[in-house]
Structure formats: structure tokens, C-alpha cells
Amino acid sequence: MKKAGYSLYLEGLIKKGYKGNPSGYYKIHKENKMTGQETQNLIFGKTMAGFAFGTPWAKKINISGESETTDFQGNHKGKIWIEGDEVYEQYETRYKGLIDCCEIYKNPEGDKKSLSEYLLLTDWWILPFSIIK
């Protein structure tokens, strides 16, 4: 039986020494991707929170998209906007002012207690989060 692409990828990671069982990894499915409107309704005027590298972070976004993020790198002020189904962020100092892009997915296996109801995907990481306010 032919395995799905992500299963082969996960098996390769485990062979290279990554810990864990593939069933414990985040699962990204196309049907869980949020639309731009869903994302806007979810995050604008709210506070997102989660853990990155074992450290808590929070991102407060006002209704016009101005944001303030507190994470292991400090405090960052910037702007967030939606184009299509993607979220764009640009901060005054973080990433030297470069624009970052991500997508948001619902995480059916997540929960509010572990701050993992949603998954924020960039080209370099998967970040679980929940809305706390």
C-alpha cells in the first residue's frame, strides 16, 4: 500500500532523530483552512495567545489591524491585514520591517486549555494558538 506523502516525510524526520510519534504531530488538512473573512472575524479586535519554543506569546489586534505582539523576542508594534485567505504582518522593528505571510487553520485536535484551537502556518513554522479575549 502506498503511503501518503506526509507519512513518508514524518517517517524520514523520525529516522533522522526527531522525537515523537507521527500521530502526535499537528495535522494540516485543506478543509480546515480558514477563509480570509473567517480569519478576519476570528482575530481582528481580539487577542491571540499560545506558546512558541516553550515560551508564552500574545498578539493583540485592534479592529483596524494595528497589532502589538509580546513574545520571547520582546514587544513589537505593527500592522496586520488580510489578502485573499492569507494574513500579512509587518512590524516596525521585528524582521527588520519585512512583511511576513501566514495562513490559519482550525485544529480539531486542539483545545483552549493548551492554547491550540488554531494553527498559524508560515513558511518556517507551525504555531498553535487560541483566542483569549
DAVEN-V996473 format. One record per backbone hydrogen bond with DSSP energy under -0.5 kcal/mol. CO is the residue of the C=O (numbers start at 1). NH is the residue of the N-H. E is the energy in kcal/mol with one decimal. If there is no record, write none. Layout:
<<CO/NH/E> <CO/NH/E>>
//
This chain:
<<4/7/-0.6> <4/8/-1.7> <5/9/-2.1> <6/10/-2.7> <7/11/-2.4> <8/12/-2.0> <9/13/-2.0> <10/14/-2.4> <11/15/-2.3> <12/16/-1.4> <13/18/-2.3> <14/17/-1.6> <21/24/-2.7> <22/25/-1.4> <26/28/-0.5> <27/29/-0.6> <29/32/-2.2> <30/33/-1.6> <32/106/-2.8> <35/39/-2.7> <36/40/-2.6> <37/41/-2.5> <38/42/-1.9> <39/43/-2.6> <40/44/-1.9> <43/46/-1.6> <46/61/-2.8> <47/132/-2.7> <47/133/-0.9> <48/59/-2.6> <49/130/-2.3> <50/57/-2.3> <52/55/-1.7> <55/52/-3.1> <57/50/-1.8> <58/70/-2.8> <59/48/-2.7> <59/61/-0.6> <60/68/-2.1> <61/45/-1.4> <61/46/-0.6> <62/65/-1.8> <65/80/-2.5> <66/62/-2.8> <67/78/-2.4> <68/60/-2.6> <69/76/-2.6> <70/58/-2.2> <71/74/-2.0> <74/71/-2.5> <76/69/-2.9> <77/92/-2.5> <78/67/-2.7> <79/90/-2.1> <81/88/-3.3> <83/86/-2.2> <86/83/-2.1> <87/102/-2.4> <88/81/-2.2> <89/100/-2.9> <90/79/-2.6> <93/96/-1.8> <94/97/-1.7> <95/98/-2.0> <98/91/-0.5> <100/89/-2.6> <102/87/-3.0> <103/121/-3.1> <104/34/-2.8> <105/119/-2.8> <106/108/-0.6> <107/110/-2.3> <111/116/-2.4> <112/115/-1.2> <117/107/-2.8> <118/129/-2.3> <119/105/-2.6> <119/121/-0.6> <120/122/-0.5> <120/127/-2.9> <121/103/-2.0> <125/122/-2.4> <126/128/-0.6> <127/120/-2.6> <128/51/-0.5> <129/118/-2.5> <130/49/-2.3> <130/132/-0.5>>
//
